[in-house]
Amino acid sequence: MRKAMLLLAVLGLAWTLWAAEPFAGTWKENVAKSHTSTPNKNQVVEFTAQENGLKLAADGIDADGKTFHVTYAAKFDGSDYPLTGFTGADTIAIKRIDANTFSELIKKAGEEVVSARLVVSKDGKTLTRTTKEKNAKGQNVSSTYVLEKQ
């Protein structure tokens, strides 16, 4: 009986922590507040909490008017996980920095192509994603995407 109660308490705590994931939910890009070299015309991101990580599904229209659908399911352990729908990349690694911040390392064939930092505001209403990468000319560029909780 005691073991069953302890197990229920542990599972309850795990559920509370999992359910409190600040990134979980639907986010829509505010194009007017975003600063990018190739702005999207529309982007909606859905994060779903999973044990020690996140699942992502992002849909939108890029600067060239092409639709995109990007997905991943990754843990906050820094390991590479499959990334689909991201032109020029095939894996992603994520690491938790603090409760409202995590980093992404996006790679193609093992080589880093994009690094990013994602931060949810203290009020939980804004998600800011800051990226660093090289453009087609080999120049270092950074972008800031601002998304709002729906």
ZATORDREN-502498 format. One record per residue: z, x negated, y of N, C-alpha, C, O, CB in turn. Coordinates in steps of 0.001 Angstrom, whole numbers, padded with zeros to 6 digits, always signed. Glycine has a CB too. Layout:
<pts>
ZXYZXYZXYZXYZXY ...
</pts>
This chain:
<pts>
+000000-000818-001194+000000+000000+000000+000000-000861+001256-000729-000586+002209+001198+000930-000001 +000825-001905+001249+000908-002784+002401-000426-003494+002654-000857-003624+003800+002024-003807+002200 -001073-003948+001584-002370-004624+001708-003419-003669+002259-004235-004067+003090-002826-005183+000346 -003412-002433+001818-004369-001439+002307-004162-001190+003796-005135-001075+004541-004233-000121+001521 -002903-001103+004242-002613-000882+005666-003073-002087+006489-003650-001927+007565-001094-000626+005886 -002814-003293+005977-003238-004496+006672-004756-004551+006771-005302-004885+007822-002705-005742+005962 -005434-004224+005680-006891-004211+005675-007427-003207+006698-008366-003517+007431-007417-003876+004272 -006853-002034+006752-007277-001026+007734-007044-001508+009158-007874-001270+010036-006532+000294+007504 -005925-002181+009396-005638-002706+010735-006657-003766+011129-007147-003765+012258-004217-003292+010794 -006978-004668+010210-007961-005719+010482-009334-005107+010731-010023-005499+011672-008027-006721+009310 -009735-004156+009903-011029-003503+010091-011074-002747+011408-012102-002743+012085-011322-002553+008933 -009976-002110+011777-009909-001398+013050-010060-002342+014223-010771-002031+015178-008602-000640+013166 -009400-003497+014169-009523-004491+015227-010947-005024+015291-011505-005159+016379-008532-005641+015007 -011540-005328+014145-012927-005818+014119-013870-004790+014721-014765-005150+015485-013361-006152+012680 -013686-003511+014389-014538-002448+014936-014382-002363+016450-015371-002212+017167-014195-001088+014289 -013131-002462+016949-012878-002394+018392-013583-003538+019106-014227-003327+020134-011363-002435+018685 -013467-004754+018567-014135-005897+019191-015644-005752+019139-016327-006066+020114-013716-007195+018512 -016178-005282+018018-017614-005112+017855-018121-004037+018818-019157-004215+019459-017957-004741+016393 -017394-002930+018919-017820-001817+019771-017729-002181+021246-018413-001571+022068-016973-000577+019488 -016908-003154+021602-016717-003530+022997-017750-004553+023478-017606-005088+024577-015323-004084+023190 -018764-004831+022702-019787-005818+023069-020433-005426+024405-021085-004384+024478-020870-005931+021950 -020269-006237+025470-020799-005864+026784-022330-005833+026867-022884-005183+027754-020278-006816+027809 -023011-006522+025963-024474-006531+025995-025083-005310+025306-026243-004976+025548-024994-007796+025341 -024311-004647+024453-024828-003510+023692-025269-002390+024626-024584-002051+025590-023768-002993+022711 -026431-001826+024312-026942-000713+025097-028370-000951+025542-029024-001909+025128-026063-000472+026299 -028835-000056+026394-030203-000111+026911-030182-000609+028350-029402-000143+029181-030888+001281+026825 -031070-001579+028623-031162-002200+029937-032604-002110+030424-033536-002360+029659-030679-003679+029894 -032788-001758+031681-034131-001690+032258-034230-002702+033390-033351-002795+034246-034456-000252+032771 -035333-003466+033371-035525-004482+034395-035739-003847+035764-036488-002881+035910-036709-005377+034038 -035069-004406+036756-035295-004047+038145-036258-005105+038683-035840-006199+039062-033934-003980+038983 -037536-004774+038713-038572-005735+039092-038372-006222+040525-038634-007388+040821-039962-005109+038937 -037919-005357+041407-037721-005732+042814-036638-006805+042967-036717-007621+043885-037347-004494+043642 -035637-006822+042095-034556-007802+042172-034826-009048+041335-034151-010063+041508-033261-007170+041729 -035795-008987+040437-036132-010127+039577-037013-011104+040339-037805-010706+041193-036843-009654+038284 -036869-012383+040026-037668-013429+040666-038300-014280+039574-037646-015145+038992-036796-014307+041631 -039583-014028+039301-040265-014730+038223-041661-015146+038669-042230-014555+039587-040341-013849+036965 -042205-016158+038019-043567-016598+038339-044600-015654+037721-045724-015550+038213-043799-018042+037842 -044219-014973+036648-045103-013993+036008-044303-012713+035766-043833-012474+034654-045697-014551+034659 -044149-011892+036804-043281-010716+036675-043823-009666+035721-045028-009429+035637-043070-010092+038019 -042900-009050+035010-043261-007907+034177-043469-006708+035082-042911-006639+036177-042170-007616+033100 -044266-005773+034620-044436-004532+035358-043412-003510+034889-043095-002555+035598-045865-003986+035189 -042907-003725+033698-041916-002823+033124-041313-003522+031919-042031-004129+031125-042546-001438+032729 -039985-003437+031781-039336-004014+030612-038051-003233+030325-037232-003009+031216-039033-005530+030830 -037895-002830+029084-036677-002170+028627-036168-002958+027431-036913-003231+026489-036931-000654+028258 -034894-003321+027478-034271-004115+026420-033147-003302+025801-032320-002720+026502-033738-005473+026968 -033133-003274+024479-032063-002600+023738-031326-003653+022924-031905-004270+022031-032627-001459+022811 -030037-003861+023234-029183-004743+022446-028294-003879+021565-027711-002895+022020-028328-005681+023361 -028201-004260+020302-027301-003601+019366-026348-004661+018828-026779-005724+018380-028090-002892+018205 -025042-004365+018874-024056-005309+018352-024154-005369+016835-024354-004352+016171-022625-004910+018788 -024013-006563+016303-023893-006771+014865-022775-007784+014677-022338-008403+015647-025253-007265+014215 -022313-007960+013470-021206-008878+013231-021517-010263+013788-022472-010914+013365-020899-008967+011735 -020698-010705+014743-020828-012013+015387-022218-012273+015955-022701-013404+015908-020485-013095+014405 -022874-011232+016495-024194-011443+017072-024791-010192+017666-024102-009204+017920-025113-011983+016042 -026102-010260+017883-026839-009168+018511-028191-008975+017853-028783-009910+017313-027016-009430+020001 -028663-007743+017910-030055-007429+017603-030690-007041+018924-030060-006380+019750-030190-006275+016516 -031927-007446+019125-032643-007137+020349-033979-006505+020017-034667-006913+019081-032837-008396+021202 -034333-005497+020807-035686-004934+020806-036064-004776+022273-035426-004019+023004-035769-003542+020011 -037095-005485+022700-037547-005428+024091-038990-004947+024115-039834-005445+023370-037413-006818+024789 -039260-003985+024968-040604-003432+025113-040962-003407+026584-040099-003229+027445-040702-002010+024495 -042247-003587+026865-042657-003520+028254-044121-003827+028442-044911-003858+027499-041843-004456+029072 -044451-004054+029700-045808-004409+030117-045691-005698+030922-044938-005764+031893-046497-003249+030961 -046441-006722+030513-046340-008007+031196-047191-008029+032466-047815-007028+032820-046765-009139+030257 -047213-009169+033144-047926-009318+034407-049431-009093+034264-050099-008729+035232-047670-010693+034976 -049969-009310+033056-051405-009110+032801-051736-007689+032363-052891-007377+032076-051882-010081+031742 -050714-006820+032312-050937-005432+031904-050931-005224+030397-051284-004146+029920-052237-004953+032454 -050532-006244+029643-050477-006129+028185-049088-005675+027755-048077-006119+028299-050840-007477+027511 -049055-004779+026765-047759-004339+026243-047179-005413+025334-047909-006187+024714-047896-002997+025478 -045853-005444+025269-045197-006377+024358-044029-005684+023668-043456-004719+024175-044712-007639+025114 -043698-006214+022488-042557-005747+021705-041934-006982+021058-042524-007582+020159-042986-004669+020621 -040740-007358+021515-040051-008552+021042-038805-008115+020289-038090-007214+020729-039690-009507+022222 -038541-008760+019144-037334-008433+018375-036682-009696+017822-037335-010711+017580-037673-007468+017224 -035374-009593+017633-034630-010593+016864-033308-009986+016418-032844-008993+016977-034390-011888+017700 -032719-010592+015416-031356-010311+014971-030733-011679+014739-031143-012405+013833-031311-009390+013654 -029741-012035+015555-029178-013382+015504-027665-013339+015645-027098-012408+016217-029785-014263+016600 -027033-014364+015112-025587-014531+015263-025330-015580+016338-026184-016418+016627-024916-014943+013909 -024139-015517+016923-023753-016454+017982-023332-017805+017407-022329-018369+017845-022612-015866+018821 -024064-018328+016450-023682-019571+015786-024599-020747+016113-024417-021838+015573-023660-019360+014307 -025578-020540+016986-026474-021627+017367-027557-021940+016351-028346-022863+016556-025684-022846+017609 -027610-021188+015261-028648-021396+014246-029933-020691+014666-029905-019735+015441-028177-020882+012861 -031057-021174+014144-032344-020551+014450-032542-019291+013608-032294-019286+012402-033499-021544+014206 -032996-018221+014272-033305-016948+013620-034722-016539+014015-035186-016909+015094-032266-015837+014012 -035413-015789+013171-036780-015365+013488-036848-014550+014785-035991-013709+015058-037351-014545+012334 -037871-014819+015555-038160-014114+016802-039589-013609+016686-040509-014397+016468-037966-015045+018076 -039782-012309+016829-041130-011760+016705-041593-011175+018035-040792-010663+018817-041178-010686+015604 -042898-011259+018276-043496-010651+019449-043436-011481+020711-043939-011047+021747-042855-009376+019702 -042839-012658+020664-042729-013529+021838-043864-014545+021752-043817-015447+020915-041314-014245+021910 -044863-014418+022584-046016-015317+022551-045552-016761+022746-044852-017076+023709-047053-014925+023640 -045947-017614+021834-045627-019032+021963-044271-019437+021421-043827-020559+021668-045700-019414+023375 -043594-018554+020685-042293-018911+020115-042112-018185+018783-042706-017134+018543-041134-018557+021098 -041275-018774+017922-041049-018148+016620-039585-018075+016194-039264-017383+015228-041814-018886+015585 -038681-018783+016902-037263-018687+016577-036420-018616+017841-036858-018976+018934-036829-019875+015719 -035190-018138+017649-034209-018094+018739-032856-018476+018177-032527-018131+017042-034155-016682+019410 -032074-019188+018971-030691-019513+018641-029842-019026+019816-030170-019283+020975-030493-021071+018370 -028750-018322+019509-027874-017845+020574-026457-018367+020356-026013-018557+019224-027880-016300+020637 -025753-018596+021476-024364-019057+021432-023573-018297+022487-024007-018163+023631-024267-020605+021666 -022416-017805+022088-021514-017125+023019-020842-018176+023890-020315-019165+023382-020449-016264+022258 -020860-017960+025206-020185-018859+026141-018826-018272+026515-017810-018966+026482-021052-019094+027413 -018817-016995+026869-017584-016250+027090-017899-014783+026822-019008-014462+026395-017018-016467+028552 -016955-013899+027061-017138-012494+026704-018376-011868+027331-018991-010990+026726-015929-011709+027109 -018754-012301+028526-019882-011698+029243-021089-012619+029373-022003-012331+030146-019441-011276+030609 -021106-013719+028632-022185-014703+028787-022591-015271+027433-021743-015564+026590-021750-015843+029731 -023911-015424+027233-024393-016188+026082-025671-016920+026467-026332-016578+027447-024639-015260+024858 -026003-017935+025676-027214-018717+025921-028222-018469+024811-027867-018140+023679-026886-020223+026027 -029491-018638+025170-030599-018550+024213-031358-019869+024229-031534-020482+025282-031554-017354+024551 -031803-020297+023064-032691-021442+022939-033867-020951+022104-033726-020674+020913-031966-022705+022279 -035016-020848+022737-036210-020289+022103-037140-021440+021750-037407-022313+022576-036924-019251+023037 -037640-021433+020496-038434-022561+019996-039741-022096+019365-039883-020952+018933-037628-023364+018979 -040684-023025+019329-041939-022865+018608-042076-024082+017706-042105-025216+018184-043174-022718+019589 -042160-023845+016403-042289-024927+015421-041204-025987+015619-041465-027183+015496-043681-025576+015520 -039980-025535+015927-038844-026438+016067-038681-027075+017433-037665-027723+017684-038954-027499+015071 -039645-026913+018321-039586-027509+019658-039149-026469+020682-039666-025352+020699-040954-028105+020051 -038196-026839+021535-037699-025937+022576-038815-025580+023557-039518-026457+024060-036515-026579+023327 -038969-024271+023823-039949-023820+024813-039296-023078+025980-039825-023090+027091-040979-022921+024150 -038159-022438+025739-037431-021718+026791-035938-021831+026518-035496-021709+025376-037869-020217+026862 -035165-022064+027572-033714-021921+027473-033315-020856+028483-033919-020737+029549-032961-023291+027738 -032302-020091+028140-031884-018997+029019-030383-018807+028953-029722-019179+027984-032598-017693+028644 -029872-018215+030018-028454-017850+030104-028411-016385+030509-029027-015994+031500-027658-018767+031135 -027685-015575+029744-027570-014144+030022-026130-013822+030379-025196-014222+029683-028039-013295+028807 -025963-013085+031489-024633-012757+031987-024581-011271+032322-025432-010759+033051-024271-013619+033230 -023574-010583+031782-023305-009195+032157-022246-009222+033253-021230-009906+033129-022834-008332+030917 -022490-008477+034321-021551-008413+035439-020203-007859+034980-020117-007190+033951-022124-007546+036573 -019168-008140+035741-017814-007683+035399-017748-006166+035266-016995-005654+034438-016813-008151+036456 -018536-005428+036080-018518-003961+035994-019397-003434+034862-019426-002228+034618-018974-003357+037313 -020116-004323+034166-020929-003938+033011-022225-003233+033343-022874-002694+032447-020141-003072+032133 -022624-003220+034616-023815-002472+035029-025069-003315+035200-026175-002777+035236-023536-001773+036302 -024908-004643+035306-026054-005519+035569-026071-006670+034573-025042-007280+034282-026012-006061+037016 -027260-006952+034060-027491-008080+033164-028475-009010+033862-029572-008592+034233-028035-007612+031756 -028089-010262+034040-028956-011256+034667-029333-012298+033633-028465-012897+032999-028265-011917+035890 -030638-012516+033461-031151-013504+032508-031891-014569+033306-032911-014282+033934-032093-012841+031428 -031380-015797+033283-031986-016918+033999-032619-017838+032972-031959-018272+032028-030932-017684+034871 -033914-018140+033154-034639-018957+032178-035147-020253+032791-035358-020354+033999-035805-018173+031598 -035334-021233+031931-035974-022504+032296-037016-022785+031235-036743-022684+030039-034927-023692+032410 -038221-023141+031680-039312-023455+030754-040379-024241+031475-040288-024461+032682-039911-022173+030141 -041384-024661+030748-042548-025324+031345-043692-024319+031392-043915-023577+030435-042959-026611+030533 -044416-024298+032510-045564-023399+032611-046788-024041+031953-046691-025127+031382-045861-023054+034094 -047927-023372+032033-049154-023853+031385-049588-025223+031915-050300-025953+031225-050282-022844+031589 -049165-025577+033134-049513-026870+033724-048482-027953+033405-048606-029086+033870-049657-026728+035229 -047463-027606+032612-046435-028566+032243-045344-028731+033286-044512-029632+033174-047060-029882+031983 -045335-027873+034297-044330-027949+035355-043091-027155+034950-043193-026113+034303-044901-027420+036693 -041915-027661+035339-040681-026937+035083-040608-025735+036013-040796-025868+037222-039448-027856+035268 -040338-024570+035454-040184-023354+036240-038930-022613+035764-038518-022728+034609-041450-022447+036122 -038349-021863+036672-037218-021026+036298-037485-019615+036796-038195-019409+037780-035882-021582+036877 -036911-018662+036106-037075-017258+036450-035726-016565+036335-034859-016983+035568-038129-016576+035539 -035565-015508+037104-034367-014682+037027-034797-013242+036842-035523-012680+037662-033478-014844+038296 -034336-012655+035750-034620-011253+035448-033324-010480+035656-032278-010860+035130-035176-011068+033976 -033394-009407+036416-032241-008558+036658-032486-007216+035965-033472-006532+036238-031987-008369+038192 -031578-006857+035070-031689-005598+034322-030470-004732+034599-029363-005234+034794-031830-005866+032796 -030691-003427+034613-029607-002504+034900-029343-001617+033687-030268-001174+033006-029936-001648+036136 -028063-001371+033435-027639-000571+032279-028118+000870+032470-027977+001444+033550-026078-000620+032099 -028675+001432+031428-029176+002803+031479-028183+003770+030879-028440+004973+030837-030505+002912+030756 
</pts>
